[in-house]
Amino acid sequence: MYVFPAENKLLSLFECEPTLFDTTAKDLPFYYNKATYQFSNEKEDFIVTLSPSYGEVKIQVTQSISNKLLSLLDVKRVDKFEITADKKELSSVRLTVLNEDSLQTLEIDFKPEYKLIFKEHHMR
């Protein structure tokens, strides 16, 4: 089972309400839905789509002024999604992907500005 923060923690992190894929099932737990968050800092605009039950995370980052695509991250097997900072001026997450012979971590800052650090550790 994939580990993702609770819905209220994500609301606090992204500072916006998500658009849910399935709005017909009133009792569908957040974990089994697909949620899209759209927000911005002063420099970049973000579209973050999460499907916790599938371990899927997609993060699209565009430059606010020009609407130029800066980054597109589409990860299909995120074992763990952790909030590492959730403050007014600083927000960041860590994604962990565990493969047979490696551990990959992606550290992503949303505020004060976008930054992505990718690390891979071999486990043999």
Buried (B, 14 or more C-beta within 10 A) or exposed (E): EBEBBEBEEBBEBBBBEBEBEEEEEEEEEBBEBBBBBBBBBEBBBBBBBBBBBEBBBBBBBBEEEEEEEBBEBEBEEBBBBBBEBBEEEEBBBBBBBEEEEEBBBBBBBBBEEBEEEEEEEEEE
